[in-house]
């Protein structure tokens, strides 16, 4: 039964035994709290409590001024310490003495026989228009020294005067020793001296004497006061009145209770005498029961012995097979070792082959590069040859010039010696001629001016020709240096070409050798694989044989354990039930009806179904909670065992449900309707245990009905159970230490949460109310408010929450989630910026790093995204953002996305990767009959908005896969191979 109706010490479900048993009257229970607590109020503290020899207060005199009949100042006194009497004829003012005291003590005007205070002011023909009146009472404290009137001593500094003045405007003021004071202050001083103005016990007025004398001995009604009540009020004994009445009520109740208990004792004595015969029958029954149990035990022991013999034989067979298996495993180990050796050799040869193949490919690439360089060199050689011919011709000319120039120094040396000899004579001649020349020049200066100008022109032309000659010489030197460079390059490249030719020849020879080795190994592999395959088959057969033996042994052991446990459980259950039924027969527990499973019957074909669906068949039905408590106390006291009880009086809440007829899908029967009972009273107990559980023929029908539009709790004839929550148990999304519950409406969610709470509490766990939250997913503009409770506490409703790294929002959209993933991916990109933007690393390697470290962060949870056009644009922009930063392209650079993709040697792949992951996940979910299936294909609650309707996950995948309609896509997921082929084709198409 459920936790809220199944209490071990209080609220258990319960039943009564037979219609013949008398219905017990509700017993009288004495509870002192029903009459309230007995509290005696504290006695009122006495205001005046003088010691016999201590000081006491006395009035010495009263001074009246214009008070009532007293005109002017009239002094009354002095008064005696013991007794003072005021006597005089009627109208002489005796009563005004009391009135003056009442006036000073603060009584209202109506208590002083006046309508208002201004009436107290004296008014006579001689004294008209008096504006105020006053009364002053003089007090002092004395200590009695003897019985005489003057035998007393005045306490020093104990005299004080209390006075009150009334005015025409009905106002008044108090004075204490001539100083104005508040009434509270005056009352406080008088109370301290023993004058209690609150209870008025110090002064009896003129009319009150007659009232007291005319009082009845005791009040006739509750609202009257008699002499007794008056005296009790004065004494303070009236505080005992309420406690005495309470005690009287308790005495009456206890007398009734005593009478009832005596009657019950007499009735029980008679009943005990009448049950003597059934008791003897019960003893005989128990003796027979013990004999049966002994014989049954012998039967079980025989069965255990037979099972032990079978187990021994099976163990012997198992040991034999185990020995053969060990031998076979040793053979397999040898084969595996040889296989591993061959595999290592094969791998080693393959690595060498791959290495040579790689070297060959590299050599081919280098050779092709060399060929292109060689072609370029041939072209350069042709050009250089042409240049060389020209240079050779010019070289010949220059060589002839050089030969000629080589002869010039010898001739110049000879002429130099001759010229040196002539130089001395010529210098002398020169000096002489210079003088002559100077004279002549001076004379011929004007005559040779034209010739001098012509000479300057010729010298300028000569200078130009000299510069041209120098330029030609520098060009010749450059050409000679270029020729040397080209010649040296040609020689170097020729040497490289010869070396590469030799390396290529060696590589071809090695490749041919390796190909032969590989061919030999390929021929040997099938033989080795055949040996390994044969060994695997033999191993598989032995393992199957071992598994069968182990299963057989485990089955036998489980049967033995089942027999042992069933014996123990049966013994324990029978002991509890038999003990309780014995108490019922004795009359100690007459309210027991029996075990729930024994109170009804069902057709044999439904035995398995009801045993699975009804976990309360072993519960004991009792009539009331009191009977249940007594049963529990009896079991605890005698240490018999434990039991669960169903309380019939609590089950009456289900009476209306038992009479309702429900319409079931496919007209399958309700399990409750199949139960037959003798006593209609116990029908509510069966409904409580079964509710509206339906019975299906097989699991397919149960799944179809259980997961239909309206959820049902369904059990098959084989005992397979689908719970109301949507799964075989509590179907939900379970994680490490959290659970997500999903339901279609508020009622189902509350019911699902209650089931989780009850099942958790049975295991000693408790839901954390602070951490448990509720969210409604809807496309309505205003989200509906739902009320989900745990133990009376309403759970907080949120618009969104983050779960396992994903942001889930109440509107069902994933915009926030996508934005969050993009932000996290960019943050992690910045952390790896030094690697991802390093140009020394190839772009291929950097793209691989991006795929391994950044894209998983971006695509986390993308399997559940609904990719709209806006979302797709964001994701594509993010992909280009990564590539531009990896290539270090400035944002001001005007490069198109196509150019960026070309430089990165890639295409747009992000959307295709996301769609592939979504399709894989979708196929996996659709092949499961679980709650995830409902969530993935479900519709959001609420009316559609204006404009284009939201795209669902399945619609986006259908378009990407070119699968036609959504239903066709869902149908295609059932064939795993077909679905994978569709995904692969979509990826190849690059959509």
LUMSE-24151 format. One record per residue (C-alpha): x negated, y, z. Coordinates in steps of 0.05 Angstrom, whole numbers, padded with zeros to 5 digits, always signed. Layout:
// LUMSE-24151
XYZ...
END
This chain:
// LUMSE-24151
+00000+00000+00000-00022+00073-00006-00063+00107+00046-00011+00157+00067+00038+00101+00085-00011+00049+00109-00038+00068+00177-00074+00017+00220-00050+00048+00285+00011+00087+00268+00047+00093+00203+00046+00021+00176+00101-00005+00132+00145-00057+00171+00213-00107+00169+00263-00146+00217+00272-00221+00215+00345-00242+00210+00414-00213+00208+00433-00255+00269+00382-00219+00313+00413-00163+00354+00396-00093+00331+00355-00063+00388+00379+00003+00417+00328+00059+00416+00295+00052+00485+00296+00108+00536+00227+00136+00542+00208+00182+00600+00164+00238+00576+00150+00293+00628+00133+00341+00572+00206+00339+00548+00226+00379+00610+00170+00430+00606+00112+00439+00653+00124+00448+00727+00094+00515+00744+00106+00550+00810+00098+00626+00802+00051+00660+00850+00082+00696+00910+00089+00771+00905+00034+00803+00945+00057+00844+01004+00043+00918+00999+00045+00931+01074+00010+00881+01118-00012+00916+01181-00053+00885+01236-00018+00888+01304-00073+00932+01334-00090+00968+01270-00068+01036+01243+00001+01046+01213+00037+01101+01175+00089+01148+01206+00128+01210+01183+00116+01269+01228+00165+01318+01196+00203+01337+01134+00204+01409+01108+00263+01427+01063+00266+01492+01024+00331+01510+00989+00346+01436+00982+00420+01421+00976+00454+01447+01041+00389+01472+01070+00381+01547+01056+00311+01574+01062+00258+01533+01098+00285+01481+01145+00238+01435+01184+00263+01367+01209+00219+01339+01264+00176+01322+01297+00196+01248+01290+00181+01195+01342+00133+01139+01328+00184+01083+01339+00255+01106+01327+00287+01172+01306+00362+01182+01297+00394+01241+01262+00464+01255+01289+00516+01308+01276+00587+01322+01251+00610+01308+01180+00580+01357+01131+00523+01376+01176+00471+01349+01125+00452+01281+01154+00455+01246+01086+00413+01302+01056+00355+01279+01099+00355+01212+01062+00366+01248+00996+00306+01292+01009+00263+01231+01020+00290+01198+00957+00275+01264+00920+00202+01264+00943+00194+01189+00926+00214+01203+00854+00285+01175+00849+00329+01199+00792+00385+01250+00804+00441+01198+00799+00410+01160+00857+00412+01224+00899+00487+01233+00885+00475+01286+00832+00482+01289+00757+00418+01328+00746+00359+01354+00786+00379+01428+00781+00442+01411+00823+00396+01397+00883+00378+01472+00888+00416+01507+00944+00473+01552+00921+00516+01594+00969+00544+01663+00973+00486+01687+01015+00433+01653+00973+00451+01659+00900+00405+01652+00841+00353+01609+00877+00306+01583+00822+00276+01523+00856+00278+01477+00915+00225+01435+00948+00216+01379+00999+00151+01364+01035+00142+01299+01075+00085+01300+01125+00050+01233+01139-00004+01210+01186-00035+01145+01208-00032+01126+01282-00058+01071+01327-00009+01050+01382-00038+01053+01453+00026+01038+01492+00102+01031+01490+00116+01104+01505+00137+01155+01452+00072+01192+01458+00027+01131+01469-00011+01132+01405-00075+01161+01375-00077+01196+01307-00128+01169+01260-00175+01226+01243-00167+01256+01173-00107+01211+01158-00055+01267+01152-00029+01282+01082+00032+01317+01053+00072+01294+00992+00119+01347+00963+00162+01356+00902+00190+01420+00871+00252+01421+00826+00268+01479+00778+00330+01505+00743+00308+01477+00676+00314+01406+00707+00240+01398+00710+00200+01380+00771+00128+01373+00795+00093+01334+00849+00040+01359+00898-00008+01320+00941-00036+01362+00999-00016+01425+00961-00050+01403+00896-00009+01388+00835-00011+01314+00818+00022+01264+00771+00076+01216+00796+00031+01156+00783-00022+01186+00828+00030+01199+00883+00058+01128+00877-00012+01100+00881-00027+01137+00945+00039+01116+00977+00030+01043+00955-00038+01044+00988-00005+01066+01052+00048+01010+01050+00106+01045+01015+00126+01000+00956+00164+01044+00907+00171+00987+00856+00211+00937+00899+00245+00986+00946+00237+00943+01009+00220+01001+01056+00286+01040+01052+00359+01018+01059+00409+01070+01035+00474+01088+01069+00519+01049+01020+00473+00988+01016+00484+00970+01089+00557+00957+01075+00540+00918+01012+00493+00873+01050+00544+00863+01105+00599+00844+01054+00555+00794+01016+00579+00722+01010+00536+00667+01040+00517+00640+00970+00530+00666+00899+00590+00635+00865+00562+00644+00793+00495+00649+00760+00499+00724+00750+00519+00742+00822+00477+00751+00885+00495+00724+00954+00462+00731+01021+00420+00669+01007+00394+00697+00940+00382+00765+00972+00341+00735+01029+00303+00689+00981+00287+00749+00937+00260+00786+00999+00222+00725+01024+00198+00705+00954+00223+00633+00958+00265+00641+00894+00202+00625+00854+00214+00551+00872+00282+00548+00839+00261+00529+00768+00211+00475+00789+00264+00444+00835+00314+00441+00777+00262+00409+00731+00245+00357+00783+00320+00341+00792+00326+00328+00717+00266+00282+00719+00294+00244+00778+00360+00234+00740+00323+00210+00677+00280+00162+00717+00341+00133+00752+00373+00120+00683+00307+00090+00658+00302+00045+00718+00374+00020+00707+00359+00007+00634+00295-00031+00650+00331-00074+00701+00385-00091+00651+00333-00109+00598+00294-00152+00647+00358-00191+00662+00374-00198+00588+00303-00222+00572+00307-00273+00628+00370-00302+00598+00339-00301+00528+00276-00335+00553+00318-00391+00583+00355-00399+00517+00289-00401+00478+00260-00458+00518+00284-00509+00466+00256-00471+00405+00191-00464+00443+00184-00539+00451+00200-00547+00376+00147-00495+00360+00096-00533+00402+00112-00597+00364+00106-00559+00298+00038-00533+00318+00015-00603+00335+00037-00627+00266+00004-00565+00235-00061-00582+00270-00058-00654+00245-00045-00628+00174-00104-00581+00180-00150-00637+00203-00129-00681+00144-00137-00622+00097-00206-00609+00125-00226-00681+00113-00201-00674+00041-00242-00610+00032-00304-00644+00063-00296-00702+00014-00291-00652-00044-00353-00615-00019-00391-00681-00015-00371-00699-00087-00392-00629-00110-00458-00637-00073-00472-00703-00109-00454-00671-00176-00500-00613-00158-00557-00661-00141-00549-00696-00209-00545-00629-00244-00608-00605-00207-00646-00668-00228-00624-00657-00300-00642-00584-00293-00712-00602-00267-00724-00650-00325-00702-00598-00376-00743-00546-00339-00805-00590-00346-00793-00599-00420-00782-00524-00426-00848-00509-00392-00885-00555-00440-00850-00523-00499-00866-00454-00471-00939-00474-00469-00936-00495-00542-00900-00430-00559-00953-00391-00521-01008-00425-00562-00971-00410-00626-00960-00338-00604-01034-00331-00586-01054-00356-00655-01001-00311-00686-01028-00251-00646-01099-00267-00669-01076-00271-00742-01035-00208-00733-01095-00171-00705-01138-00194-00763-01082-00175-00811-01074-00108-00778-01149-00096-00779-01152-00113-00853-01091-00071-00866-01122-00012-00830-01185-00020-00871-01143-00025-00934-01103+00036-00915-01168+00073-00899-01197+00054-00967-01132+00070-01001-01132+00138-00967-01205+00149-00987-01188+00128-01058-01130+00178-01060-01175+00232-01031-01229+00214-01083-01176+00217-01138-01155+00285-01114-01228+00308-01111-01240+00277-01179-01181+00315-01209-01207+00378-01177-01276+00363-01206-01246+00350-01274-01212+00418-01273-01277+00449-01248-01315+00411-01303-01269+00438-01356-01279+00507-01329-01354+00496-01329-01352+00473-01402-01316+00537-01421-01366+00577-01381-01424+00540-01415-01396+00557-01484-01392+00629-01466-01460+00628-01434-01490+00594-01496-01464+00650-01540-01492+00700-01491-01556+00659-01488-01566+00663-01564-01559+00738-01562-01605+00742-01503-01657+00697-01537-01659+00743-01597-01667+00804-01553-01718+00764-01512-01760+00750-01574-01761+00824-01590-01778+00841-01519-01833+00788-01518-01865+00818-01580-01861+00885-01546-01892+00854-01484-01950+00824-01525-01961+00891-01556-01958+00924-01488-02007+00873-01459-02061+00899-01509-02047+00971-01489-02085+00968-01421-02151+00945-01454-02147+00998-01506-02128+01048-01454-02189+01030-01410-02237+01039-01468-02205+01104-01488-02203+01124-01414-02279+01120-01406-02288+01159-01470-02237+01209-01448-02269+01217-01379-02333+01236-01413-02297+01285-01456-02256+01309-01396-02312+01347-01363-02330+01383-01427-02258+01393-01444-02242+01421-01375-02294+01473-01384-02268+01484-01454-02198+01484-01425-02212+01538-01376-02244+01579-01430-02187+01564-01478-02135+01578-01424-02163+01646-01416-02163+01654-01491-02093+01623-01493-02068+01670-01441-02093+01728-01479-02065+01699-01543-02000+01680-01509-01991+01747-01482-02001+01773-01551-01960+01717-01583-01905+01712-01532-01854+01747-01572-01876+01711-01636-01868+01639-01605-01802+01649-01569-01761+01612-01621-01810+01554-01622-01807+01548-01546-01731+01541-01547-01736+01487-01600-01786+01450-01556-01737+01451-01496-01682+01419-01539-01729+01363-01561-01750+01349-01489-01675+01344-01467-01662+01293-01523-01723+01254-01501-01697+01251-01429-01630+01223-01452-01663+01169-01494-01707+01150-01433-01644+01142-01389-01611+01097-01442-01674+01055-01444-01673+01047-01368-01598+01024-01370-01612+00971-01423-01670+00945-01381-01624+00937-01318-01571+00900-01361-01625+00853-01385-01646+00838-01313-01572+00824-01292-01563+00777-01351-01627+00740-01333-01603+00731-01260-01534+00707-01283-01567+00657-01330-01608+00629-01272-01545+00623-01228-01505+00587-01283-01563+00540-01297-01570+00521-01223-01494+00511-01215-01493+00466-01277-01549+00423-01248-01514+00419-01179-01446+00400-01208-01478+00349-01254-01511+00316-01193-01444+00316-01155-01408+00286-01215-01458+00229-01219-01451+00217-01143-01374+00216-01148-01377+00168-01208-01420+00121-01166-01373+00128-01105-01312+00115-01148-01344+00053-01177-01361+00027-01107-01290+00043-01082-01259+00006-01141-01302-00055-01127-01283-00053-01052-01210-00043-01070-01211-00103-01115-01242-00144-01059-01190-00120-01009-01133-00135-01057-01158-00206-01063-01161-00212-00987-01091-00182-00981-01064-00230-01033-01094-00288-00994-01063-00262-00929-00995-00251-00963-00997-00324-00985-01015-00346-00914-00962-00302-00878-00900-00342-00901-00932-00406-00874-00947-00374-00807-00878-00341-00805-00846-00408-00819-00884-00439-00760-00864-00381-00715-00791-00384-00739-00789-00458-00725-00818-00447-00656-00768-00392-00643-00710-00437-00663-00736-00492-00617-00744-00440-00561-00674-00414-00573-00645-00484-00568-00683-00498-00503-00662-00430-00475-00589-00444-00494-00594-00511-00461-00623-00478-00399-00569-00425-00399-00515-00478-00404-00545-00516-00347-00551-00453-00305-00479-00434-00321-00455-00503-00303-00494-00501-00238-00469-00430-00222-00398-00452-00238-00404-00510-00190-00434-00467-00136-00380-00415-00145-00326-00468-00140-00357-00493-00075-00360-00421-00049-00288-00408-00072-00265-00470-00035-00302-00449+00028-00277-00377+00025-00206-00398+00008-00208-00446+00067-00233-00390+00113-00185-00338+00085-00126-00386+00086-00144-00406+00157-00151-00333+00179-00088-00310+00142-00047-00369+00166-00072-00359+00236-00050-00285+00236+00018-00300+00203+00031-00361+00246+00014-00324+00310+00060-00266+00293+00117-00313+00271+00108-00351+00336+00116-00286+00375+00179-00272+00335+00209-00339+00354+00192-00324+00426+00231-00259+00420+00171-00216+00437+00167-00187+00366+00237-00196+00337+00227-00142+00283+00180-00184+00240+00208-00207+00173+00148-00244+00147+00095-00241+00091+00118-00199+00032+00101-00254-00019+00145-00303+00020+00205-00257+00018+00215-00260-00057+00207-00306-00117+00188-00299-00191+00184-00346-00252+00119-00385-00256+00098-00351-00322+00092-00285-00284+00051-00313-00225-00016-00289-00251+00012-00220-00270+00044-00206-00202-00017-00233-00164-00061-00184-00202-00014-00123-00202+00012-00130-00131-00043-00124-00079+00006-00123-00021+00034-00194-00026-00003-00214+00037+00022-00153+00076+00071-00168+00133+00139-00135+00131+00166-00107+00197+00226-00064+00213+00198-00003+00248+00134+00032+00265+00141+00010+00338+00142-00063+00318+00081-00051+00275+00043-00020+00333+00062-00079+00378+00037-00128+00325-00030-00091+00319-00037-00089+00395-00021-00164+00399-00073-00181+00345-00126-00138+00378-00111-00163+00448-00117-00237+00427-00173-00225+00377-00134-00263+00323-00153-00221+00262-00129-00163+00220-00067-00151+00179-00032-00097+00139+00041-00080+00152+00098-00052+00111+00148-00010+00151+00218-00021+00126+00245+00043+00156+00193+00083+00117+00210+00045+00053+00281+00071+00052+00255+00132+00014+00249+00085-00047+00321+00059-00043+00346+00105-00098+00288+00084-00144+00305+00010-00136+00375+00022-00165+00350+00062-00226+00345+00028-00293+00288+00051-00337+00279+00046-00413+00212+00013-00429+00172+00014-00494+00185-00046-00539+00236-00069-00486+00182-00104-00445+00205-00123-00374+00190-00085-00310+00155-00130-00260+00199-00106-00203+00262-00127-00240+00235-00198-00246+00229-00208-00171+00286-00245-00137+00301-00233-00063+00351-00263-00013+00354-00200+00030+00368-00136-00009+00336-00096+00047+00266-00119+00027+00274-00095-00045+00246-00027-00026+00183-00061-00001+00172-00096-00069+00185-00030-00106+00134+00005-00061+00082-00049-00079+00098-00053-00154+00130+00014-00174+00144+00016-00249+00091-00034-00270+00108-00066-00337+00091-00137-00362+00060-00145-00431+00048-00209-00471-00025-00194-00488-00078-00140-00481-00062-00109-00549+00010-00095-00529-00013-00072-00460-00064-00023-00491-00012+00003-00541+00038+00017-00486-00010+00038-00431-00045+00090-00477+00020+00114-00510+00051+00183-00507+00080+00166-00439+00032+00130-00393+00051+00065-00358+00018+00017-00311+00016-00048-00351-00006-00119-00333-00012-00177-00382+00010-00249-00369-00064-00267-00363-00074-00215-00308-00108-00159-00348-00088-00093-00315-00085-00023-00345-00076+00030-00292-00031+00092-00297-00092+00137-00300-00108+00114-00371-00160+00059-00362-00170-00009-00331-00187+00027-00267-00192+00102-00256-00213+00120-00327-00252+00184-00327-00320+00213-00346-00368+00188-00292-00438+00215-00280-00493+00210-00226-00452+00235-00167-00395+00272-00201-00331+00254-00236-00289+00292-00288-00215+00274-00286-00174+00291-00348-00098+00290-00353-00044+00319-00399-00003+00354-00345-00005+00379-00273+00035+00320-00245-00011+00267-00277-00073+00303-00254-00048+00308-00182-00029+00234-00183-00098+00215-00212-00133+00258-00160-00093+00225-00104-00114+00156-00129-00187+00177-00129-00181+00206-00059-00147+00143-00031-00197+00095-00064-00255+00138-00040-00229+00139+00031-00223+00063+00030-00298+00061+00017-00313+00112+00071-00323+00170+00022-00291+00239+00022-00280+00288-00034-00315+00355-00026-00258+00406-00028-00305+00465-00037-00340+00435-00098-00278+00407-00131-00249+00456-00182-00193+00456-00234-00192+00484-00305-00135+00486-00356-00154+00481-00429-00102+00518-00471-00098+00566-00530-00044+00608-00496-00064+00681-00484-00044+00675-00411-00070+00612-00379-00018+00574-00338-00031+00572-00263-00029+00501-00234-00029+00479-00162-00071+00418-00147-00082+00400-00074-00129+00357-00032-00103+00347+00039-00061+00410+00035-00118+00453+00008-00105+00484-00061-00163+00475-00108-00195+00537-00141-00177+00547-00215-00233+00571-00260-00237+00598-00332-00302+00563-00348-00356+00521-00315-00424+00493-00332-00428+00417-00330-00491+00377-00345-00520+00437-00382-00459+00451-00426-00413+00511-00418-00339+00490-00420-00287+00545-00428-00212+00544-00417-00193+00567-00488-00224+00504-00518-00274+00543-00560-00349+00532-00560-00373+00602-00578-00402+00614-00509-00435+00546-00509-00467+00557-00578-00492+00626-00557-00521+00597-00493-00557+00541-00530-00586+00591-00582-00611+00637-00525-00644+00578-00489-00677+00553-00554-00705+00623-00569-00732+00628-00498-00769+00562-00505-00794+00583-00574-00826+00644-00542-00860+00599-00490-00892+00557-00547-00905+00618-00592-00981+00610-00590-00975+00540-00621-00916+00550-00668-00944+00614-00699-01017+00591-00704-01038+00594-00777-01097+00548-00764-01046+00492-00755-01010+00469-00818-00938+00491-00827-00918+00417-00833-00946+00403-00763-00913+00465-00734-00846+00446-00764-00853+00378-00733-00867+00411-00665-00805+00454-00675-00763+00392-00689-00790+00355-00628-00788+00411-00575-00741+00467-00596-00685+00436-00637-00665+00385-00582-00653+00445-00535-00612+00480-00589-00571+00419-00607-00558+00394-00536-00484+00374-00532-00472+00392-00606-00434+00327-00615-00372+00361-00587-00380+00428-00623-00327+00452-00672-00368+00488-00725-00329+00546-00755-00358+00590-00810-00379+00642-00759-00414+00589-00717-00448+00560-00779-00474+00630-00798-00502+00639-00727-00538+00572-00730-00566+00584-00799-00591+00653-00778-00625+00621-00717-00659+00570-00763-00686+00626-00807-00707+00665-00744-00752+00607-00724-00783+00600-00794-00796+00675-00803-00833+00678-00736-00872+00615-00751-00896+00647-00816-00908+00714-00780-00863+00751-00828-00848+00821-00803-00775+00841-00797-00789+00900-00843-00815+00854-00898-00763+00848-00953-00767+00773-00964-00706+00731-00982-00688+00668-00944-00703+00626-01006-00774+00654-01007-00783+00639-00933-00759+00568-00943-00807+00559-01002-00866+00584-00961-00847+00537-00904-00841+00479-00954-00772+00460-00928-00697+00470-00938-00639+00486-00891-00632+00423-00848-00602+00445-00781-00528+00441-00799-00539+00374-00833-00574+00347-00770-00517+00371-00725-00464+00340-00771-00502+00274-00772-00504+00272-00695-00430+00290-00692-00411+00236-00741-00452+00183-00704-00421+00202-00637-00351+00206-00667-00356+00137-00696-00381+00109-00629-00323+00142-00591-00270+00121-00641-00290+00048-00634-00275+00051-00559-00206+00047-00528-00224+00097-00473-00206+00166-00448-00263+00197-00490-00222+00176-00551-00162+00216-00526-00205+00277-00511-00239+00275-00580-00175+00269-00621-00129+00308-00574-00092+00373-00589-00095+00437-00549-00031+00456-00513+00005+00520-00535+00032+00552-00598-00015+00566-00656-00040+00637-00666-00030+00679-00727-00077+00670-00786-00117+00608-00802-00108+00552-00752-00169+00531-00711-00211+00477-00743-00217+00413-00703-00280+00369-00698-00249+00313-00739-00229+00361-00795-00300+00389-00801-00330+00319-00804-00278+00297-00856-00298+00354-00902-00373+00341-00892-00366+00266-00905-00318+00276-00964-00273+00225-00929-00206+00250-00954-00158+00257-00896-00171+00255-00821-00134+00189-00812-00176+00157-00866-00239+00180-00830-00214+00151-00764-00199+00085-00799-00268+00084-00831-00302+00088-00762-00278+00018-00746-00326-00010-00799-00394+00008-00770-00434-00008-00833-00387+00032-00878-00388+00092-00831-00464+00093-00829-00467+00090-00905-00419+00150-00909-00465+00189-00861-00528+00171-00900-00495+00193-00966-00473+00260-00936-00544+00273-00910-00575+00257-00979-00527+00305-01013-00556+00360-00968-00487+00388-00950
END
